[in-house]
Amino acid sequence: MEFEAPIVVADGGRVRKEWIDYNGHMNVAFYVLAFDLALDVVYERMGTGEPYRERTNRTTFSLEGHTHWLREMRLDDPMRFTTRLLDWDAKRLHFYMEMFHAEQGYLAATYEMLTMHINLEHRRSEPFPEDLQTVFRAACDSQKHLPRPRHAGTTVGIRRK
């Protein structure tokens, strides 16, 4: 299996009216929702989306996330997303995503997250099946030539010179 590097969700939808806050731009909570919706598309491409859950009673749960808000997104702005699988192990996936204004091209936000494979019957983690581990290996291998994303692995804090 081959993956583009990074994985692109070209039509990420548009900023919806209900996502706009009193400042006239996309509310912080809805950036995470938009990233999550784009990740659903990536999960489908990797074979870990909703059909996988329905067939196996397994899914992924989010463990941790970190968002950088870089530029405003406003009502009806079109979104485009890129996703990289930075790392993985038998139970976890480490993603890095970027949201772009699809027409103006600027980077609006980034989202880094860690997810875990879950058996829904027991509500406990378990290893991904071997065929999915092969998919994750291929996704990582297709992207290993790319430089580490600037906003990946950062911590919250005031940077002092």
CYANA upper distance limits for C-alpha pairs under 8 A (distance plus 0.5 A):
  1 MET  CA    135 VAL  CA      7.15
  1 MET  CA    138 ALA  CA      6.95
  2 GLU  CA    138 ALA  CA      6.96
  2 GLU  CA    139 ALA  CA      7.59
  2 GLU  CA    142 SER  CA      7.63
  3 PHE  CA      7 ILE  CA      7.17
  3 PHE  CA    138 ALA  CA      7.66
  3 PHE  CA    139 ALA  CA      6.15
  3 PHE  CA    142 SER  CA      6.57
  4 GLU  CA      8 VAL  CA      7.94
  4 GLU  CA    142 SER  CA      7.39
  4 GLU  CA    143 GLN  CA      8.35
  5 ALA  CA     84 ARG  CA      7.84
  5 ALA  CA    142 SER  CA      6.51
  5 ALA  CA    143 GLN  CA      5.60
  5 ALA  CA    146 LEU  CA      8.29
  6 PRO  CA     82 THR  CA      6.37
  6 PRO  CA     83 THR  CA      6.12
  6 PRO  CA     84 ARG  CA      5.88
  6 PRO  CA    143 GLN  CA      6.91
  7 ILE  CA     42 VAL  CA      7.91
  7 ILE  CA     82 THR  CA      5.96
  7 ILE  CA     83 THR  CA      5.52
  7 ILE  CA     84 ARG  CA      6.85
  8 VAL  CA     80 ARG  CA      8.04
  8 VAL  CA     81 PHE  CA      6.30
  8 VAL  CA     82 THR  CA      4.98
  8 VAL  CA     83 THR  CA      6.93
  9 VAL  CA     38 ALA  CA      7.11
  9 VAL  CA     41 VAL  CA      7.76
  9 VAL  CA     42 VAL  CA      8.18
  9 VAL  CA     80 ARG  CA      6.40
  9 VAL  CA     81 PHE  CA      5.52
  9 VAL  CA     82 THR  CA      6.66
 10 ALA  CA     79 MET  CA      8.20
 10 ALA  CA     80 ARG  CA      5.34
 10 ALA  CA     81 PHE  CA      6.88
 10 ALA  CA    102 ALA  CA      8.20
 11 ASP  CA     78 PRO  CA      8.29
 11 ASP  CA     79 MET  CA      7.16
 11 ASP  CA     80 ARG  CA      6.25
 11 ASP  CA     81 PHE  CA      8.50
 12 GLY  CA     34 ALA  CA      8.33
 12 GLY  CA     38 ALA  CA      6.80
 12 GLY  CA     78 PRO  CA      7.58
 12 GLY  CA     79 MET  CA      5.32
 12 GLY  CA     80 ARG  CA      5.45
 12 GLY  CA     81 PHE  CA      6.91
 13 GLY  CA     78 PRO  CA      6.37
 13 GLY  CA     79 MET  CA      6.19
 13 GLY  CA     80 ARG  CA      8.22
 14 ARG  CA     75 LEU  CA      8.26
 14 ARG  CA     76 ASP  CA      5.56
 14 ARG  CA     77 ASP  CA      5.81
 14 ARG  CA     78 PRO  CA      4.80
 14 ARG  CA     79 MET  CA      6.28
 15 VAL  CA     19 TRP  CA      7.19
 15 VAL  CA     20 ILE  CA      8.43
 15 VAL  CA     26 MET  CA      7.62
 15 VAL  CA     73 MET  CA      7.72
 15 VAL  CA     74 ARG  CA      7.02
 15 VAL  CA     75 LEU  CA      5.75
 15 VAL  CA     76 ASP  CA      5.15
 15 VAL  CA     77 ASP  CA      5.83
 15 VAL  CA     78 PRO  CA      7.07
 15 VAL  CA     79 MET  CA      7.96
 16 ARG  CA     20 ILE  CA      7.62
 16 ARG  CA     75 LEU  CA      6.58
 16 ARG  CA     76 ASP  CA      6.53
 17 LYS  CA     75 LEU  CA      6.50
 17 LYS  CA     76 ASP  CA      7.99
 19 TRP  CA     25 HIS  CA      8.45
 19 TRP  CA     26 MET  CA      5.92
 19 TRP  CA     27 ASN  CA      6.38
 19 TRP  CA     30 PHE  CA      6.41
 19 TRP  CA     75 LEU  CA      8.49
 20 ILE  CA     24 GLY  CA      6.37
 20 ILE  CA     25 HIS  CA      5.60
 20 ILE  CA     26 MET  CA      5.03
 20 ILE  CA     27 ASN  CA      6.17
 20 ILE  CA     74 ARG  CA      7.64
 20 ILE  CA     75 LEU  CA      7.11
 21 ASP  CA     25 HIS  CA      6.39
 21 ASP  CA     26 MET  CA      6.68
 21 ASP  CA     27 ASN  CA      5.76
 24 GLY  CA     74 ARG  CA      7.35
 24 GLY  CA     75 LEU  CA      8.38
 25 HIS  CA     72 GLU  CA      6.76
 25 HIS  CA     73 MET  CA      6.32
 25 HIS  CA     74 ARG  CA      5.06
 25 HIS  CA     75 LEU  CA      7.28
 26 MET  CA     30 PHE  CA      7.22
 26 MET  CA     31 TYR  CA      7.74
 26 MET  CA     72 GLU  CA      7.50
 26 MET  CA     73 MET  CA      6.03
 26 MET  CA     74 ARG  CA      6.18
 26 MET  CA     75 LEU  CA      7.75
 27 ASN  CA     31 TYR  CA      7.54
 28 VAL  CA     32 VAL  CA      7.78
 28 VAL  CA     69 TRP  CA      8.40
 29 ALA  CA     33 LEU  CA      7.22
 30 PHE  CA     34 ALA  CA      6.52
 31 TYR  CA     35 PHE  CA      6.66
 31 TYR  CA    109 ALA  CA      8.29
 32 VAL  CA     36 ASP  CA      6.56
 32 VAL  CA     67 THR  CA      8.22
 32 VAL  CA    111 TYR  CA      8.09
 33 LEU  CA     37 LEU  CA      6.70
 34 ALA  CA     38 ALA  CA      6.79
 35 PHE  CA     39 LEU  CA      6.58
 35 PHE  CA     81 PHE  CA      8.31
 35 PHE  CA     97 MET  CA      7.90
 35 PHE  CA     99 MET  CA      8.05
 35 PHE  CA    111 TYR  CA      7.69
 36 ASP  CA     40 ASP  CA      6.80
 37 LEU  CA     41 VAL  CA      7.44
 38 ALA  CA     42 VAL  CA      7.19
 38 ALA  CA     81 PHE  CA      7.31
 39 LEU  CA     43 TYR  CA      6.53
 39 LEU  CA     83 THR  CA      8.27
 40 ASP  CA     44 GLU  CA      6.75
 40 ASP  CA     49 GLY  CA      6.86
 41 VAL  CA     45 ARG  CA      6.99
 41 VAL  CA     49 GLY  CA      8.27
 42 VAL  CA     46 MET  CA      6.78
 42 VAL  CA     83 THR  CA      8.19
 43 TYR  CA     47 GLY  CA      6.54
 43 TYR  CA     48 THR  CA      5.43
 43 TYR  CA     49 GLY  CA      5.23
 44 GLU  CA     48 THR  CA      6.34
 44 GLU  CA     49 GLY  CA      4.97
 44 GLU  CA     50 GLU  CA      7.87
 45 ARG  CA     49 GLY  CA      8.41
 46 MET  CA    132 LEU  CA      8.13
 46 MET  CA    135 VAL  CA      7.01
 46 MET  CA    136 PHE  CA      8.18
 47 GLY  CA     52 TYR  CA      7.00
 47 GLY  CA    132 LEU  CA      7.79
 48 THR  CA     52 TYR  CA      5.79
 48 THR  CA     53 ARG  CA      7.77
 48 THR  CA     59 THR  CA      7.53
 48 THR  CA    132 LEU  CA      8.32
 49 GLY  CA     53 ARG  CA      7.09
 49 GLY  CA     59 THR  CA      8.11
 50 GLU  CA     54 GLU  CA      6.67
 50 GLU  CA     59 THR  CA      8.45
 51 PRO  CA     55 ARG  CA      6.55
 52 TYR  CA     56 THR  CA      6.41
 52 TYR  CA     57 ASN  CA      8.07
 52 TYR  CA     58 ARG  CA      7.58
 52 TYR  CA     59 THR  CA      7.85
 53 ARG  CA     57 ASN  CA      5.34
 53 ARG  CA     58 ARG  CA      5.40
 53 ARG  CA     59 THR  CA      5.78
 54 GLU  CA     58 ARG  CA      8.31
 57 ASN  CA    119 ASN  CA      6.91
 57 ASN  CA    120 LEU  CA      6.10
 57 ASN  CA    121 GLU  CA      7.38
 58 ARG  CA    117 HIS  CA      7.58
 58 ARG  CA    118 ILE  CA      6.03
 58 ARG  CA    119 ASN  CA      5.15
 58 ARG  CA    120 LEU  CA      6.02
 59 THR  CA    117 HIS  CA      6.26
 59 THR  CA    118 ILE  CA      5.85
 59 THR  CA    119 ASN  CA      7.33
 59 THR  CA    120 LEU  CA      7.66
 60 THR  CA    115 THR  CA      6.52
 60 THR  CA    116 MET  CA      5.66
 60 THR  CA    117 HIS  CA      4.93
 60 THR  CA    118 ILE  CA      6.03
 61 PHE  CA    115 THR  CA      5.92
 61 PHE  CA    116 MET  CA      5.84
 61 PHE  CA    117 HIS  CA      7.12
 61 PHE  CA    118 ILE  CA      7.23
 62 SER  CA    113 MET  CA      7.69
 62 SER  CA    114 LEU  CA      6.56
 62 SER  CA    115 THR  CA      4.77
 62 SER  CA    116 MET  CA      6.91
 63 LEU  CA    113 MET  CA      7.91
 63 LEU  CA    114 LEU  CA      5.97
 63 LEU  CA    115 THR  CA      5.77
 63 LEU  CA    116 MET  CA      7.26
 64 GLU  CA    113 MET  CA      5.98
 64 GLU  CA    114 LEU  CA      5.75
 64 GLU  CA    115 THR  CA      7.71
 65 GLY  CA    111 TYR  CA      7.35
 65 GLY  CA    112 GLU  CA      6.02
 65 GLY  CA    113 MET  CA      4.73
 65 GLY  CA    114 LEU  CA      7.03
 66 HIS  CA    111 TYR  CA      6.13
 66 HIS  CA    112 GLU  CA      5.68
 66 HIS  CA    113 MET  CA      6.94
 67 THR  CA    109 ALA  CA      7.55
 67 THR  CA    110 THR  CA      6.12
 67 THR  CA    111 TYR  CA      4.99
 67 THR  CA    112 GLU  CA      7.03
 68 HIS  CA    109 ALA  CA      5.87
 68 HIS  CA    110 THR  CA      5.61
 68 HIS  CA    111 TYR  CA      7.00
 68 HIS  CA    151 HIS  CA      8.07
 69 TRP  CA    108 ALA  CA      6.91
 69 TRP  CA    109 ALA  CA      5.08
 69 TRP  CA    110 THR  CA      7.32
 70 LEU  CA    107 LEU  CA      7.46
 70 LEU  CA    108 ALA  CA      5.55
 70 LEU  CA    109 ALA  CA      5.68
 70 LEU  CA    110 THR  CA      8.40
 71 ARG  CA    106 TYR  CA      8.38
 71 ARG  CA    107 LEU  CA      7.49
 71 ARG  CA    108 ALA  CA      4.97
 71 ARG  CA    109 ALA  CA      7.31
 72 GLU  CA    108 ALA  CA      6.82
 73 MET  CA     77 ASP  CA      6.76
 73 MET  CA    101 HIS  CA      7.90
 73 MET  CA    108 ALA  CA      7.31
 77 ASP  CA    101 HIS  CA      7.22
 77 ASP  CA    102 ALA  CA      8.27
 78 PRO  CA    101 HIS  CA      6.37
 78 PRO  CA    102 ALA  CA      5.69
 78 PRO  CA    103 GLU  CA      7.30
 79 MET  CA     99 MET  CA      7.02
 79 MET  CA    100 PHE  CA      6.24
 79 MET  CA    101 HIS  CA      5.58
 79 MET  CA    102 ALA  CA      5.44
 80 ARG  CA     99 MET  CA      6.32
 80 ARG  CA    100 PHE  CA      5.63
 80 ARG  CA    101 HIS  CA      6.83
 80 ARG  CA    102 ALA  CA      5.55
 81 PHE  CA     97 MET  CA      7.33
 81 PHE  CA     98 GLU  CA      6.02
 81 PHE  CA     99 MET  CA      5.17
 81 PHE  CA    100 PHE  CA      6.65
 82 THR  CA     97 MET  CA      6.05
 82 THR  CA     98 GLU  CA      5.75
 82 THR  CA     99 MET  CA      7.31
 83 THR  CA     95 PHE  CA      7.35
 83 THR  CA     96 TYR  CA      6.25
 83 THR  CA     97 MET  CA      4.89
 83 THR  CA     98 GLU  CA      7.09
 84 ARG  CA     95 PHE  CA      6.17
 84 ARG  CA     96 TYR  CA      5.69
 84 ARG  CA     97 MET  CA      6.83
 84 ARG  CA    140 CYS  CA      8.22
 84 ARG  CA    143 GLN  CA      7.58
 85 LEU  CA     93 LEU  CA      7.57
 85 LEU  CA     94 HIS  CA      6.38
 85 LEU  CA     95 PHE  CA      5.11
 85 LEU  CA     96 TYR  CA      6.96
 85 LEU  CA    136 PHE  CA      8.16
 85 LEU  CA    139 ALA  CA      7.06
 85 LEU  CA    140 CYS  CA      6.24
 85 LEU  CA    143 GLN  CA      8.29
 86 LEU  CA     94 HIS  CA      6.08
 86 LEU  CA     95 PHE  CA      6.19
 86 LEU  CA     96 TYR  CA      7.14
 86 LEU  CA    140 CYS  CA      6.92
 87 ASP  CA     93 LEU  CA      6.72
 87 ASP  CA     94 HIS  CA      5.59
 87 ASP  CA     95 PHE  CA      7.82
 87 ASP  CA    140 CYS  CA      7.27
 88 TRP  CA     92 ARG  CA      5.98
 88 TRP  CA     93 LEU  CA      4.97
 88 TRP  CA     94 HIS  CA      6.37
 88 TRP  CA    136 PHE  CA      7.57
 89 ASP  CA     93 LEU  CA      7.26
 90 ALA  CA    127 PRO  CA      5.37
 90 ALA  CA    128 PHE  CA      6.28
 90 ALA  CA    133 GLN  CA      7.59
 91 LYS  CA    116 MET  CA      6.08
 91 LYS  CA    117 HIS  CA      5.75
 91 LYS  CA    125 SER  CA      7.45
 91 LYS  CA    126 GLU  CA      6.53
 91 LYS  CA    127 PRO  CA      5.06
 91 LYS  CA    128 PHE  CA      6.32
 92 ARG  CA    114 LEU  CA      7.33
 92 ARG  CA    115 THR  CA      6.01
 92 ARG  CA    116 MET  CA      4.93
 92 ARG  CA    117 HIS  CA      6.75
 93 LEU  CA    114 LEU  CA      6.19
 93 LEU  CA    115 THR  CA      5.73
 93 LEU  CA    116 MET  CA      6.98
 94 HIS  CA    112 GLU  CA      7.97
 94 HIS  CA    113 MET  CA      6.34
 94 HIS  CA    114 LEU  CA      5.09
 94 HIS  CA    115 THR  CA      7.11
 95 PHE  CA    112 GLU  CA      6.19
 95 PHE  CA    113 MET  CA      5.81
 95 PHE  CA    114 LEU  CA      6.89
 96 TYR  CA    110 THR  CA      7.85
 96 TYR  CA    111 TYR  CA      6.39
 96 TYR  CA    112 GLU  CA      4.89
 96 TYR  CA    113 MET  CA      7.02
 96 TYR  CA    152 ALA  CA      7.38
 97 MET  CA    110 THR  CA      6.04
 97 MET  CA    111 TYR  CA      5.57
 97 MET  CA    112 GLU  CA      6.67
 98 GLU  CA    107 LEU  CA      7.51
 98 GLU  CA    108 ALA  CA      8.19
 98 GLU  CA    109 ALA  CA      6.43
 98 GLU  CA    110 THR  CA      4.89
 98 GLU  CA    111 TYR  CA      6.90
 99 MET  CA    107 LEU  CA      6.51
 99 MET  CA    108 ALA  CA      6.08
 99 MET  CA    109 ALA  CA      5.70
 99 MET  CA    110 THR  CA      6.59
100 PHE  CA    105 GLY  CA      6.36
100 PHE  CA    106 TYR  CA      5.96
100 PHE  CA    107 LEU  CA      4.98
100 PHE  CA    108 ALA  CA      5.81
100 PHE  CA    109 ALA  CA      7.71
101 HIS  CA    105 GLY  CA      5.59
101 HIS  CA    106 TYR  CA      5.99
101 HIS  CA    107 LEU  CA      7.13
101 HIS  CA    108 ALA  CA      7.06
102 ALA  CA    106 TYR  CA      8.44
110 THR  CA    151 HIS  CA      7.74
112 GLU  CA    152 ALA  CA      7.10
112 GLU  CA    153 GLY  CA      8.42
116 MET  CA    125 SER  CA      7.20
117 HIS  CA    125 SER  CA      6.04
117 HIS  CA    126 GLU  CA      6.54
117 HIS  CA    127 PRO  CA      7.12
117 HIS  CA    128 PHE  CA      6.87
118 ILE  CA    123 ARG  CA      6.80
118 ILE  CA    124 ARG  CA      5.98
118 ILE  CA    125 SER  CA      4.80
118 ILE  CA    126 GLU  CA      6.42
119 ASN  CA    123 ARG  CA      6.01
119 ASN  CA    124 ARG  CA      6.05
119 ASN  CA    125 SER  CA      6.49
119 ASN  CA    126 GLU  CA      6.91
120 LEU  CA    124 ARG  CA      7.58
128 PHE  CA    132 LEU  CA      6.78
128 PHE  CA    133 GLN  CA      6.89
129 PRO  CA    133 GLN  CA      6.95
130 GLU  CA    134 THR  CA      6.77
131 ASP  CA    135 VAL  CA      7.08
132 LEU  CA    136 PHE  CA      6.77
133 GLN  CA    137 ARG  CA      6.62
134 THR  CA    138 ALA  CA      6.77
135 VAL  CA    139 ALA  CA      6.72
136 PHE  CA    140 CYS  CA      6.64
137 ARG  CA    141 ASP  CA      6.47
138 ALA  CA    142 SER  CA      6.55
139 ALA  CA    143 GLN  CA      7.11
140 CYS  CA    144 LYS  CA      6.52
148 ARG  CA    152 ALA  CA      7.73
